[in-house]
Amino acid sequence: QVSLVESGGGLVQAGGSLRLSCTGSGRTLSTYIMAWFRQAPGKEREFVATINRSGSTQSYADSVQGRFTISRDNAKNTVYLQMNNLQSDDTASYYCAARPPRFAIGDTAGQYDYWGQGTQVTVSS
């Protein structure tokens, strides 16, 4: 079982950037397919980005394509989400999630077994 801890959230002006980090403990993150999801108040949790074990394949939600980049450093047991040109609609709690490797990358929250506690991102306009 793996434990996940997110960091890097905060308050940023529209057009600004943030980099979120997700660090694993208990088991190496290289074992897992990783993803970022987000949830705004009153809304369902939505997919943001996912990455395969080696980092060679990524997939993004249409709403963040071209602005966000997911990456991983397996040596540091960490997954990142670089967020550029942030907009007010990006305001949400951001969660990292892990999925066992026997599956392909996925964009549905129910496909992921392990979750972090979340980090808040607030974009002011």
Short mmCIF file of the C-alpha atoms (twelve columns), coordinates in Angstrom:
data_MODEL
# 
_entry.id   MODEL 
# 
loop_
_atom_site.group_PDB 
_atom_site.id 
_atom_site.type_symbol 
_atom_site.label_atom_id 
_atom_site.label_alt_id 
_atom_site.label_comp_id 
_atom_site.label_asym_id 
_atom_site.label_seq_id 
_atom_site.Cartn_x 
_atom_site.Cartn_y 
_atom_site.Cartn_z 
_atom_site.pdbx_PDB_model_num 
ATOM 1   C CA . GLN A 1   0.000   0.000  0.000   1 
ATOM 2   C CA . VAL A 2   1.242   3.493  -0.793  1 
ATOM 3   C CA . SER A 3   0.591   6.766  1.029   1 
ATOM 4   C CA . LEU A 4   0.465   9.997  -0.981  1 
ATOM 5   C CA . VAL A 5   1.066   13.565 0.164   1 
ATOM 6   C CA . GLU A 6   0.464   16.582 -2.059  1 
ATOM 7   C CA . SER A 7   2.136   19.965 -1.692  1 
ATOM 8   C CA . GLY A 8   2.649   23.175 -3.610  1 
ATOM 9   C CA . GLY A 9   -0.827  24.631 -3.616  1 
ATOM 10  C CA . GLY A 10  -1.537  28.258 -2.823  1 
ATOM 11  C CA . LEU A 11  -2.990  31.543 -3.967  1 
ATOM 12  C CA . VAL A 12  -1.983  32.835 -7.389  1 
ATOM 13  C CA . GLN A 13  -3.216  35.544 -9.724  1 
ATOM 14  C CA . ALA A 14  -4.837  34.668 -13.030 1 
ATOM 15  C CA . GLY A 15  -2.174  33.995 -15.625 1 
ATOM 16  C CA . GLY A 16  0.289   32.783 -13.025 1 
ATOM 17  C CA . SER A 17  1.870   29.388 -12.450 1 
ATOM 18  C CA . LEU A 18  2.171   26.786 -9.717  1 
ATOM 19  C CA . ARG A 19  3.857   23.398 -9.482  1 
ATOM 20  C CA . LEU A 20  2.217   20.727 -7.386  1 
ATOM 21  C CA . SER A 21  4.147   17.769 -6.012  1 
ATOM 22  C CA . CYS A 22  2.933   14.361 -4.869  1 
ATOM 23  C CA . THR A 23  5.344   12.285 -2.826  1 
ATOM 24  C CA . GLY A 24  4.783   8.647  -2.016  1 
ATOM 25  C CA . SER A 25  5.770   6.539  0.945   1 
ATOM 26  C CA . GLY A 26  5.320   2.907  1.840   1 
ATOM 27  C CA . ARG A 27  5.913   1.672  -1.693  1 
ATOM 28  C CA . THR A 28  7.765   3.124  -4.632  1 
ATOM 29  C CA . LEU A 29  5.596   5.239  -6.931  1 
ATOM 30  C CA . SER A 30  7.273   3.703  -9.980  1 
ATOM 31  C CA . THR A 31  4.982   0.729  -9.374  1 
ATOM 32  C CA . TYR A 32  1.878   2.781  -10.094 1 
ATOM 33  C CA . ILE A 33  0.106   4.676  -12.792 1 
ATOM 34  C CA . MET A 34  -0.385  8.167  -11.368 1 
ATOM 35  C CA . ALA A 35  -2.951  10.877 -11.925 1 
ATOM 36  C CA . TRP A 36  -4.137  14.261 -10.745 1 
ATOM 37  C CA . PHE A 37  -7.776  15.064 -10.115 1 
ATOM 38  C CA . ARG A 38  -9.420  18.200 -8.781  1 
ATOM 39  C CA . GLN A 39  -12.631 19.104 -6.998  1 
ATOM 40  C CA . ALA A 40  -14.198 22.525 -6.690  1 
ATOM 41  C CA . PRO A 41  -16.829 23.327 -4.037  1 
ATOM 42  C CA . GLY A 42  -20.200 21.897 -5.007  1 
ATOM 43  C CA . LYS A 43  -18.783 19.988 -7.963  1 
ATOM 44  C CA . GLU A 44  -17.780 16.415 -8.597  1 
ATOM 45  C CA . ARG A 45  -14.163 15.352 -8.631  1 
ATOM 46  C CA . GLU A 46  -12.807 15.652 -12.167 1 
ATOM 47  C CA . PHE A 47  -9.852  14.227 -14.024 1 
ATOM 48  C CA . VAL A 48  -6.920  16.522 -14.769 1 
ATOM 49  C CA . ALA A 49  -3.993  14.408 -16.023 1 
ATOM 50  C CA . THR A 50  -2.463  10.943 -15.874 1 
ATOM 51  C CA . ILE A 51  0.938   9.423  -16.582 1 
ATOM 52  C CA . ASN A 52  2.168   5.883  -17.077 1 
ATOM 53  C CA . ARG A 53  4.834   4.186  -14.988 1 
ATOM 54  C CA . SER A 54  7.820   5.228  -17.094 1 
ATOM 55  C CA . GLY A 55  6.546   8.741  -17.800 1 
ATOM 56  C CA . SER A 56  6.506   8.171  -21.543 1 
ATOM 57  C CA . THR A 57  2.735   8.555  -21.926 1 
ATOM 58  C CA . GLN A 58  0.500   11.324 -20.569 1 
ATOM 59  C CA . SER A 59  -3.142  12.205 -21.034 1 
ATOM 60  C CA . TYR A 60  -4.946  15.430 -20.147 1 
ATOM 61  C CA . ALA A 61  -8.423  16.775 -19.719 1 
ATOM 62  C CA . ASP A 62  -9.398  19.110 -22.551 1 
ATOM 63  C CA . SER A 63  -9.751  21.972 -20.083 1 
ATOM 64  C CA . VAL A 64  -6.043  21.881 -19.134 1 
ATOM 65  C CA . GLN A 65  -4.445  20.620 -22.360 1 
ATOM 66  C CA . GLY A 66  -1.591  22.912 -23.349 1 
ATOM 67  C CA . ARG A 67  -1.462  24.629 -19.947 1 
ATOM 68  C CA . PHE A 68  -0.713  21.804 -17.495 1 
ATOM 69  C CA . THR A 69  2.071   19.225 -17.627 1 
ATOM 70  C CA . ILE A 70  2.256   16.033 -15.591 1 
ATOM 71  C CA . SER A 71  5.644   14.453 -15.001 1 
ATOM 72  C CA . ARG A 72  7.318   12.062 -12.613 1 
ATOM 73  C CA . ASP A 73  10.715  11.484 -11.066 1 
ATOM 74  C CA . ASN A 74  10.734  7.871  -9.973  1 
ATOM 75  C CA . ALA A 75  14.126  8.277  -8.314  1 
ATOM 76  C CA . LYS A 76  12.551  10.899 -6.024  1 
ATOM 77  C CA . ASN A 77  9.289   8.981  -5.668  1 
ATOM 78  C CA . THR A 78  7.461   12.109 -6.759  1 
ATOM 79  C CA . VAL A 79  4.909   13.125 -9.367  1 
ATOM 80  C CA . TYR A 80  4.466   16.733 -10.452 1 
ATOM 81  C CA . LEU A 81  1.798   18.885 -12.003 1 
ATOM 82  C CA . GLN A 82  3.111   22.064 -13.596 1 
ATOM 83  C CA . MET A 83  0.236   24.488 -14.047 1 
ATOM 84  C CA . ASN A 84  0.678   27.532 -16.263 1 
ATOM 85  C CA . ASN A 85  -1.678  30.318 -17.300 1 
ATOM 86  C CA . LEU A 86  -3.960  29.544 -14.395 1 
ATOM 87  C CA . GLN A 87  -7.533  30.777 -14.594 1 
ATOM 88  C CA . SER A 88  -10.271 31.222 -11.995 1 
ATOM 89  C CA . ASP A 89  -11.939 27.993 -13.194 1 
ATOM 90  C CA . ASP A 90  -8.827  26.123 -12.043 1 
ATOM 91  C CA . THR A 91  -9.606  26.958 -8.411  1 
ATOM 92  C CA . ALA A 92  -10.087 23.641 -6.614  1 
ATOM 93  C CA . SER A 93  -8.549  21.134 -4.273  1 
ATOM 94  C CA . TYR A 94  -6.073  19.026 -6.231  1 
ATOM 95  C CA . TYR A 95  -5.542  15.354 -5.437  1 
ATOM 96  C CA . CYS A 96  -2.988  12.859 -6.650  1 
ATOM 97  C CA . ALA A 97  -4.001  9.257  -7.093  1 
ATOM 98  C CA . ALA A 98  -2.314  5.914  -7.762  1 
ATOM 99  C CA . ARG A 99  -3.492  2.946  -9.789  1 
ATOM 100 C CA . PRO A 100 -1.976  -0.550 -9.853  1 
ATOM 101 C CA . PRO A 101 0.151   -1.225 -12.946 1 
ATOM 102 C CA . ARG A 102 -1.890  -4.137 -14.274 1 
ATOM 103 C CA . PHE A 103 -4.285  -1.524 -15.694 1 
ATOM 104 C CA . ALA A 104 -3.808  1.113  -18.393 1 
ATOM 105 C CA . ILE A 105 -3.871  4.834  -17.679 1 
ATOM 106 C CA . GLY A 106 -7.383  5.991  -16.867 1 
ATOM 107 C CA . ASP A 107 -9.404  9.170  -16.436 1 
ATOM 108 C CA . THR A 108 -12.042 8.031  -13.953 1 
ATOM 109 C CA . ALA A 109 -11.682 8.502  -10.203 1 
ATOM 110 C CA . GLY A 110 -13.061 5.021  -9.506  1 
ATOM 111 C CA . GLN A 111 -10.110 3.467  -11.329 1 
ATOM 112 C CA . TYR A 112 -7.642  4.705  -8.704  1 
ATOM 113 C CA . ASP A 113 -7.081  2.929  -5.414  1 
ATOM 114 C CA . TYR A 114 -4.943  5.363  -3.437  1 
ATOM 115 C CA . TRP A 115 -5.439  9.071  -2.821  1 
ATOM 116 C CA . GLY A 116 -3.675  11.932 -1.123  1 
ATOM 117 C CA . GLN A 117 -5.355  14.423 1.196   1 
ATOM 118 C CA . GLY A 118 -5.360  17.213 -1.385  1 
ATOM 119 C CA . THR A 119 -3.815  20.654 -1.741  1 
ATOM 120 C CA . GLN A 120 -5.797  23.832 -2.343  1 
ATOM 121 C CA . VAL A 121 -5.209  25.985 -5.411  1 
ATOM 122 C CA . THR A 122 -6.935  29.359 -5.519  1 
ATOM 123 C CA . VAL A 123 -6.694  31.598 -8.561  1 
ATOM 124 C CA . SER A 124 -7.687  35.225 -8.124  1 
ATOM 125 C CA . SER A 125 -8.945  37.218 -11.097 1 
# 
